[in-house]
Amino acid sequence: MKIVLNFKFSLLIIVGILFTNCTSDKKSEQYKSDLQLTENLFNFTTKMTTKDTIKIFVNLDMEWWMRHDELMITKNNDEIHLRTIIREDTTLLEPLEYGWRINNLGTITIRNENNEFEKHFALKSERIKAEFSKSLIYEIITSNDTLKYHTKSLGDKGREVNAYLKFMNSYYPNEKDFRPFEESQLNE
């Protein structure tokens, strides 16, 4: 009986030591990105590493039309990958369908010569300022910071939505969801 108790006690001590050794001081270091949008807005795809992910939420809501696009930019083997998901309220579309239509366009590899992808956002950096606070259009998010772009009025939002559609049409030329508005539609 004493031998069994000693054996159980010894086994308990060994398991305790193994458990303590397995959980102590062997924590892996978590990745900390050096990518700062405020400093690297004109070239964030160049500065990002394979561990960085940039998310861009696009709010295209105007009056009764509700649409939200989500862009995810990643980098692998020095190639820039763009994944796009479109969510659109279908309540007012014919035939009447109540709910949201989701169009997952998947991932494409984009050519980003001369950083033209980020130039679309960098050239609109004045929209980050406080006087542009009427309606959110873009929200660019990294692990370190977030930039929010706004429009001033409904007309301003319409022009910015159209600029976004033209921009995305250059990456998805066969996608009907990125056909820009005609000029007559913008002036209505």
Backbone bond lengths (Angstrom), bond angles and torsions (degrees), N, CA, C in turn:
res aa  C-N    CA-C-N  psi(-1)  N-CA   C-N-CA  omega(-1)  CA-C   N-CA-C  phi
1 M - - - 1.442 - - 1.523 110.98 -
2 K 1.349 115.83 -41.69 1.453 120.56 177.76 1.529 110.57 -64.34
3 I 1.307 117.25 -35.39 1.466 120.97 -179.19 1.532 109.59 -67.17
4 V 1.334 117.22 -40.50 1.468 121.04 178.83 1.526 110.58 -65.58
5 L 1.334 117.60 -41.77 1.463 120.49 178.24 1.523 111.18 -64.98
6 N 1.335 117.33 -42.87 1.467 120.98 177.07 1.528 110.62 -62.27
7 F 1.328 116.77 -41.19 1.463 121.30 179.44 1.536 110.45 -63.27
8 K 1.357 117.35 -45.43 1.468 121.31 179.35 1.523 110.36 -64.28
9 F 1.313 116.42 -41.08 1.466 120.69 179.79 1.523 109.85 -64.90
10 S 1.335 117.11 -44.56 1.468 121.47 178.81 1.523 110.87 -63.51
11 L 1.320 116.78 -42.13 1.457 121.39 178.80 1.534 110.32 -63.38
12 L 1.312 117.75 -40.18 1.457 122.71 178.13 1.526 110.92 -63.51
13 I 1.300 117.58 -40.87 1.470 121.73 178.69 1.523 110.29 -66.32
14 I 1.324 117.64 -43.28 1.472 120.99 -179.86 1.524 110.41 -63.52
15 V 1.333 117.66 -44.78 1.465 121.22 178.20 1.523 110.10 -62.51
16 G 1.320 117.88 -40.70 1.465 121.45 178.17 1.515 111.96 -62.41
17 I 1.333 116.88 -42.82 1.471 121.19 178.87 1.522 110.10 -65.33
18 L 1.333 117.95 -44.62 1.464 121.36 178.90 1.527 110.84 -61.64
19 F 1.319 117.81 -43.26 1.453 121.96 179.54 1.522 110.98 -62.62
20 T 1.322 116.89 -42.80 1.461 121.78 179.85 1.523 110.51 -64.69
21 N 1.322 118.08 -42.80 1.463 121.79 -179.74 1.517 112.04 -67.64
22 C 1.302 117.52 -34.83 1.455 120.96 -178.45 1.522 112.73 -72.36
23 T 1.311 118.47 -26.01 1.470 120.45 -174.83 1.515 114.13 -105.99
24 S 1.301 119.71 -2.14 1.463 119.53 -174.56 1.518 112.47 -104.44
25 D 1.315 116.92 138.04 1.455 126.35 169.34 1.521 115.61 52.51
26 K 1.288 118.98 16.74 1.458 119.91 177.99 1.524 110.16 -115.89
27 K 1.302 115.95 29.93 1.457 120.74 179.30 1.521 108.64 -76.74
28 S 1.333 115.81 133.39 1.459 119.43 178.52 1.524 108.85 -75.89
29 E 1.297 115.28 146.95 1.461 119.92 179.37 1.518 109.23 -75.86
30 Q 1.316 116.30 135.53 1.442 121.75 179.65 1.522 109.24 -80.48
31 Y 1.338 116.77 141.38 1.454 122.47 -179.12 1.526 110.37 -67.43
32 K 1.312 116.18 133.51 1.459 122.62 176.42 1.521 107.38 -120.47
33 S 1.304 115.83 114.49 1.457 121.96 -176.88 1.526 111.76 -71.36
34 D 1.319 116.28 146.35 1.462 122.72 173.81 1.529 111.70 -95.85
35 L 1.322 116.96 -3.82 1.455 121.80 -176.34 1.531 110.84 -72.59
36 Q 1.318 115.28 120.22 1.473 122.69 177.91 1.526 107.67 -119.52
37 L 1.319 116.71 114.58 1.468 119.91 -178.73 1.521 112.39 -60.65
38 T 1.314 116.86 -39.73 1.466 119.56 -177.77 1.525 111.52 -63.19
39 E 1.318 117.87 -31.02 1.468 121.65 179.83 1.525 112.34 -93.58
40 N 1.329 117.83 -27.29 1.461 121.70 -173.00 1.524 113.03 -117.69
41 L 1.315 117.94 31.25 1.452 120.36 -175.83 1.522 112.56 -63.98
42 F 1.331 118.12 -34.69 1.460 121.23 -178.48 1.529 113.09 -80.32
43 N 1.341 118.05 -12.06 1.464 119.49 -177.50 1.531 112.89 -148.63
44 F 1.323 117.84 37.86 1.467 119.08 -175.07 1.519 113.07 -64.11
45 T 1.333 119.42 -29.46 1.467 119.07 178.66 1.525 111.40 -71.78
46 T 1.308 116.90 -26.04 1.471 120.50 175.98 1.520 110.14 -74.95
47 K 1.312 117.24 -39.83 1.467 122.19 -176.60 1.526 113.52 -79.07
48 M 1.327 118.07 -21.35 1.457 119.08 -176.14 1.529 111.13 -72.92
49 T 1.340 115.74 154.25 1.459 121.99 177.68 1.528 108.38 -108.13
50 T 1.319 116.05 179.26 1.465 119.85 179.16 1.525 111.90 -67.26
51 K 1.313 117.52 -14.90 1.469 120.67 179.88 1.532 112.47 -92.74
52 D 1.324 117.21 -9.27 1.466 121.25 -179.19 1.527 110.98 -87.64
53 T 1.301 115.36 146.53 1.464 123.02 172.19 1.518 107.54 -133.52
54 I 1.317 115.77 133.30 1.460 121.27 176.29 1.521 107.14 -114.32
55 K 1.327 115.94 127.47 1.458 121.04 176.93 1.522 108.17 -110.84
56 I 1.316 114.58 136.07 1.460 120.70 176.87 1.524 107.24 -124.56
57 F 1.325 115.63 117.65 1.456 120.91 176.29 1.521 107.21 -99.45
58 V 1.316 116.03 128.04 1.460 121.60 -176.94 1.526 108.04 -115.40
59 N 1.326 116.25 119.65 1.462 122.37 -179.51 1.520 108.01 -101.82
60 L 1.325 116.28 104.86 1.457 121.38 -177.09 1.529 112.76 -98.64
61 D 1.331 117.75 11.72 1.470 122.05 -177.77 1.531 110.81 -57.63
62 M 1.326 114.72 130.24 1.469 121.30 174.22 1.519 107.48 -145.95
63 E 1.320 115.71 117.84 1.456 122.42 -179.03 1.530 109.66 51.24
64 W 1.340 119.31 -112.38 1.465 121.35 -175.25 1.525 112.83 -90.60
65 W 1.311 117.48 -10.65 1.468 120.87 -178.16 1.521 108.59 -87.86
66 M 1.331 115.99 127.26 1.467 120.58 179.49 1.528 108.89 -124.26
67 R 1.325 114.48 120.52 1.469 120.07 177.57 1.516 108.41 -149.05
68 H 1.331 115.23 136.00 1.459 122.65 178.34 1.518 108.54 -129.38
69 D 1.316 116.34 123.89 1.459 121.55 176.37 1.514 108.88 -105.68
70 E 1.310 115.83 145.04 1.461 121.56 175.83 1.524 107.90 -123.78
71 L 1.321 115.76 120.51 1.463 122.18 177.84 1.518 107.93 -109.37
72 M 1.319 116.37 134.95 1.459 120.20 176.76 1.532 107.76 -125.87
73 I 1.335 115.46 122.50 1.455 121.29 -178.56 1.521 108.63 -109.10
74 T 1.330 115.42 127.34 1.461 122.10 176.50 1.515 108.26 -131.69
75 K 1.318 115.21 168.15 1.460 120.84 -178.79 1.520 108.66 -131.92
76 N 1.328 116.37 135.07 1.449 121.88 178.27 1.527 108.09 -148.00
77 N 1.325 117.10 125.53 1.471 121.88 -178.95 1.529 112.03 52.52
78 D 1.318 116.70 44.34 1.467 123.64 -179.74 1.528 113.73 61.55
79 E 1.329 117.67 18.10 1.454 121.63 174.30 1.531 108.39 -108.88
80 I 1.315 115.18 140.11 1.456 121.08 179.56 1.533 107.83 -95.06
81 H 1.328 115.61 128.21 1.459 121.20 -179.31 1.528 108.99 -113.65
82 L 1.319 115.22 136.42 1.457 122.64 -179.58 1.525 108.39 -120.69
83 R 1.322 115.33 123.73 1.470 121.71 175.64 1.518 107.19 -115.24
84 T 1.328 116.60 130.95 1.452 120.99 -175.02 1.524 110.60 -127.13
85 I 1.330 114.80 133.04 1.461 121.61 174.71 1.527 107.43 -126.40
86 I 1.329 116.31 129.64 1.461 122.75 179.84 1.530 108.02 -110.56
87 R 1.326 115.73 130.29 1.471 121.65 175.24 1.521 107.52 -122.91
88 E 1.334 115.97 119.93 1.463 119.87 -176.99 1.523 110.02 -130.60
89 D 1.328 115.43 134.76 1.458 121.37 176.21 1.524 108.24 -71.13
90 T 1.322 116.37 126.07 1.466 120.77 -176.71 1.523 112.70 -102.98
91 T 1.304 118.09 9.26 1.467 121.41 -175.18 1.524 112.30 -57.71
92 L 1.319 118.10 -40.87 1.463 120.55 -175.21 1.525 113.65 -97.60
93 L 1.316 118.19 6.70 1.457 120.91 179.00 1.522 109.96 -85.93
94 E 1.318 116.06 151.96 1.474 121.31 177.14 1.512 108.75 -91.98
95 P 1.305 121.13 136.52 1.456 125.77 -14.08 1.523 109.57 -67.98
96 L 1.318 115.33 157.09 1.462 120.17 -176.41 1.525 110.79 -60.98
97 E 1.292 115.04 119.17 1.463 122.16 176.48 1.527 105.91 -126.18
98 Y 1.298 118.08 122.80 1.450 120.97 -179.30 1.521 108.69 -91.47
99 G 1.302 116.57 118.23 1.452 120.89 179.36 1.515 111.62 142.85
100 W 1.304 114.95 -164.96 1.457 121.95 -178.06 1.519 109.51 -116.75
101 R 1.319 115.53 134.34 1.459 121.73 173.46 1.519 106.68 -91.43
102 I 1.322 116.49 130.83 1.464 120.94 178.97 1.514 108.37 -116.23
103 N 1.322 115.86 124.75 1.451 122.23 178.93 1.528 107.45 -119.28
104 N 1.322 116.68 105.31 1.458 122.26 178.86 1.522 107.34 -92.42
105 L 1.322 116.33 106.20 1.453 120.67 -176.37 1.519 112.91 -81.09
106 G 1.311 116.84 -3.31 1.457 119.61 178.62 1.519 112.19 75.20
107 T 1.309 115.03 -165.11 1.462 121.71 -175.16 1.525 109.99 -109.81
108 I 1.326 115.22 132.78 1.457 120.96 174.47 1.523 108.30 -123.18
109 T 1.319 116.26 154.80 1.464 121.63 172.82 1.519 106.68 -92.73
110 I 1.326 116.35 128.48 1.463 119.18 -178.01 1.525 110.38 -109.88
111 R 1.297 113.41 144.89 1.459 119.25 170.50 1.517 106.25 -83.93
112 N 1.278 115.87 132.33 1.459 118.86 -176.71 1.519 109.55 -128.55
113 E 1.312 114.90 51.80 1.457 119.82 179.33 1.520 108.94 -66.06
114 N 1.292 115.97 134.64 1.465 123.56 179.73 1.529 112.61 61.08
115 N 1.329 116.78 24.13 1.469 122.46 177.38 1.524 113.11 53.89
116 E 1.336 117.57 40.66 1.468 119.70 -178.30 1.526 112.66 -67.26
117 F 1.335 117.94 -26.22 1.469 118.94 179.20 1.524 110.12 -63.20
118 E 1.320 117.32 -52.62 1.465 119.03 -177.95 1.524 113.27 -74.19
119 K 1.324 117.69 -19.69 1.471 119.64 176.87 1.523 111.20 -62.28
120 H 1.335 116.40 -32.25 1.467 119.28 178.06 1.529 110.01 -56.12
121 F 1.320 116.98 -39.88 1.465 121.70 -178.53 1.527 111.79 -87.53
122 A 1.320 117.27 -37.61 1.463 120.75 -177.57 1.526 111.60 -65.42
123 L 1.325 117.41 -37.46 1.467 120.18 -179.79 1.527 112.05 -72.88
124 K 1.307 117.22 -8.12 1.462 122.16 177.79 1.529 111.30 -109.81
125 S 1.320 116.87 20.26 1.469 120.45 -174.29 1.535 113.08 -63.41
126 E 1.342 118.33 -19.71 1.468 119.56 176.52 1.530 111.04 -64.21
127 R 1.323 117.68 -20.07 1.469 122.15 179.53 1.532 112.40 -72.76
128 I 1.319 117.53 -7.13 1.469 121.56 177.18 1.528 110.09 -80.36
129 K 1.335 117.22 -23.29 1.467 122.19 -174.75 1.522 112.02 -67.96
130 A 1.308 115.79 160.50 1.466 123.38 -173.66 1.526 113.68 -61.98
131 E 1.346 118.33 -33.70 1.470 118.63 -176.90 1.528 112.05 -68.47
132 F 1.328 117.05 -15.43 1.457 122.00 174.03 1.525 108.00 -98.62
133 S 1.303 117.79 73.95 1.466 118.27 -174.81 1.521 113.03 -126.29
134 K 1.324 118.33 17.24 1.455 121.18 -177.20 1.533 111.91 -72.44
135 S 1.328 117.18 -54.27 1.461 120.65 -173.48 1.531 109.84 -144.18
136 L 1.311 115.97 132.43 1.469 121.33 179.13 1.521 109.73 -69.88
137 I 1.342 116.47 135.61 1.466 121.04 175.59 1.534 110.37 -117.77
138 Y 1.331 118.48 -46.67 1.471 122.04 179.83 1.520 109.91 -129.44
139 E 1.323 114.77 145.55 1.458 121.27 170.02 1.523 105.97 -135.57
140 I 1.329 116.16 113.08 1.466 121.84 -177.97 1.519 107.84 -104.66
141 I 1.333 116.00 125.03 1.464 120.97 -171.60 1.526 110.81 -126.84
142 T 1.331 115.31 131.31 1.464 122.55 168.06 1.526 106.64 -124.06
143 S 1.311 116.00 -179.58 1.465 119.04 178.87 1.528 111.69 -69.29
144 N 1.327 117.76 -17.97 1.467 121.47 -176.79 1.524 115.02 -100.47
145 D 1.324 117.40 -32.00 1.459 118.32 -176.46 1.517 111.90 -158.96
146 T 1.327 114.41 172.93 1.461 122.60 -178.80 1.521 108.75 -137.37
147 L 1.313 116.36 135.28 1.464 121.74 174.55 1.522 107.97 -115.87
148 K 1.347 116.64 132.31 1.457 121.73 178.96 1.518 109.08 -116.40
149 Y 1.320 115.40 127.45 1.458 123.01 179.60 1.522 108.43 -107.47
150 H 1.343 116.51 137.91 1.459 121.40 -178.18 1.525 110.69 -128.00
151 T 1.316 115.33 165.29 1.460 121.49 173.45 1.522 108.43 -116.74
152 K 1.348 116.14 164.41 1.469 121.26 -175.23 1.522 113.60 -91.48
153 S 1.331 117.70 -33.33 1.461 120.72 -173.10 1.525 108.86 -152.57
154 L 1.318 116.12 176.27 1.454 120.39 179.04 1.529 111.18 -65.05
155 G 1.316 117.52 -40.83 1.468 120.80 177.12 1.517 111.55 -63.55
156 D 1.321 116.54 -42.21 1.464 121.95 177.10 1.528 109.91 -62.64
157 K 1.318 116.37 -41.19 1.466 120.70 178.64 1.526 110.22 -63.74
158 G 1.326 117.49 -42.93 1.463 121.48 178.80 1.515 112.49 -59.38
159 R 1.338 116.23 -43.97 1.466 119.85 178.25 1.531 110.96 -65.93
160 E 1.330 117.27 -38.24 1.459 120.75 179.94 1.533 111.47 -70.58
161 V 1.321 116.89 -38.20 1.467 120.40 175.48 1.519 109.55 -61.46
162 N 1.322 117.24 -43.95 1.462 120.74 179.51 1.529 111.29 -63.69
163 A 1.333 117.26 -40.03 1.473 120.46 177.18 1.529 110.11 -63.02
164 Y 1.323 117.19 -39.54 1.464 121.18 177.45 1.541 110.86 -63.97
165 L 1.331 116.74 -44.08 1.466 120.10 179.65 1.528 111.13 -61.68
166 K 1.333 117.25 -41.74 1.473 120.70 176.69 1.526 110.62 -63.43
167 F 1.322 116.53 -42.98 1.465 122.46 179.03 1.531 110.28 -59.40
168 M 1.326 117.35 -50.29 1.469 120.94 -178.09 1.526 111.90 -70.98
169 N 1.329 117.51 -28.06 1.456 120.93 176.70 1.527 111.31 -62.53
170 S 1.319 116.87 -27.29 1.471 119.43 177.71 1.533 111.48 -70.74
171 Y 1.316 117.85 -22.30 1.470 121.75 177.81 1.528 111.81 -97.06
172 Y 1.316 116.84 -29.58 1.470 122.52 179.06 1.532 108.62 -126.54
173 P 1.338 118.40 70.75 1.473 120.47 -173.24 1.531 114.55 -65.39
174 N 1.306 118.56 -22.49 1.468 120.78 -178.73 1.521 113.15 -98.85
175 E 1.317 117.62 6.49 1.463 121.67 -176.57 1.525 109.61 -93.76
176 K 1.327 116.70 116.52 1.475 120.77 -177.40 1.522 112.66 -64.69
177 D 1.333 118.13 -23.80 1.468 120.73 179.27 1.528 112.86 -67.25
178 F 1.331 117.84 -12.31 1.464 120.90 -179.41 1.519 112.92 -113.01
179 R 1.311 116.61 21.41 1.465 119.04 174.58 1.523 108.14 -76.50
180 P 1.317 117.24 123.33 1.470 119.79 -179.11 1.524 111.27 -66.10
181 F 1.333 115.61 157.02 1.451 121.26 175.12 1.525 108.54 -67.38
182 E 1.297 115.43 152.92 1.451 118.89 172.71 1.514 107.89 -81.47
183 E 1.323 116.41 156.39 1.457 121.13 -176.17 1.527 111.73 -56.85
184 S 1.333 117.54 -35.68 1.467 120.20 -179.47 1.527 111.16 -65.67
185 Q 1.325 118.16 -33.10 1.449 120.92 178.63 1.521 111.37 -68.70
186 L 1.327 117.50 -33.35 1.464 121.29 -179.12 1.519 111.96 -71.06
187 N 1.323 117.67 -27.94 1.468 121.07 -176.61 1.510 113.62 -90.43
188 E 1.337 117.92 -0.84 1.477 120.22 -179.35 1.501 111.81 -71.97
